């Protein structure tokens, strides 16, 4: 795969997963409203986990671009 395609794939994956993190936060809010605090906490953790993965992929992309 050429360099440009790798960067495009990484960009797409980053943005796609950022939306998942937002979705998980929305779910957590709805769970809180429903009084399901334990479930809301887990959904919040999931959002943080996804965001942490996104942050790592962003760093990987930066390193890859620097290596070109």
C-alpha positions, 0 to 999 in steps of 0.5 A, spaced: 500 500 500 502 506 498 504 512 503 498 516 501 493 510 501 495 509 508 495 516 511 488 516 508 486 509 511 488 512 518 485 519 517 478 515 516 479 510 522 481 516 526 474 520 524 470 514 524 472 512 531 471 519 534 464 518 532 464 512 536 466 515 542 461 520 541 456 515 541 458 512 547 458 518 551 451 519 548 449 513 550 452 514 557 448 520 558 441 517 556 443 511 561 444 516 567 437 520 565 434 513 566 437 512 572 442 506 570 448 509 573 453 503 573 451 502 566 452 509 564 459 509 568 461 503 563 459 506 557 463 512 559 469 508 560 468 505 553 468 512 550 474 513 554 477 507 551 476 508 544 478 515 545 485 513 548 485 508 542 484 514 537 489 518 540 494 512 539 493 512 532 493 519 531 500 519 534 502 513 530 500 517 524 504 523 526 510 518 526 509 515 520 508 522 516 515 524 520 518 518 517 516 519 510 
